[in-house]
Amino acid sequence: MIDLETDKLVTLPQAADFLPRLGGKKIHTTSIWRWCRKGVRGVKLENAIIGSRIITSVQALNRFVNVLSEAPLPERHWMHKPGVRRRTDKERTRAMAEAEKLLREQGF
């Protein structure tokens, strides 16, 4: 729970500044909003609404990250499993062209 008296309160755009960049990109404010509303793997970022603004706190961000770090990871998507090869761009383009050709032949 956010403590308005002791926590360092921040808006969602300010919260993004406290988080590390991933792949050179800043975490988008919309992602933080989604963490507040929907959560991640069942964990929601603590937040409060003041007027029309959603706020959180630096302490809440720390708790959120710590809980997610301790939670077991869900089963990974099949494309990320070791030993599964992804299609190259050339293979993907060829498959799309074949599908379009098939659809045209069938009158779509």
ABEGO torsion letter per residue (X at the ends): XBBAAABBBBBAAAAAAABBBBGGBBBBAAAAAAAAAAEBGGBBBBBBBBEABBBBBAAAAAAAAAAAAABBBBBBBAAABBGBBBBBAAAAAAAAAAAAAAAAAAGX
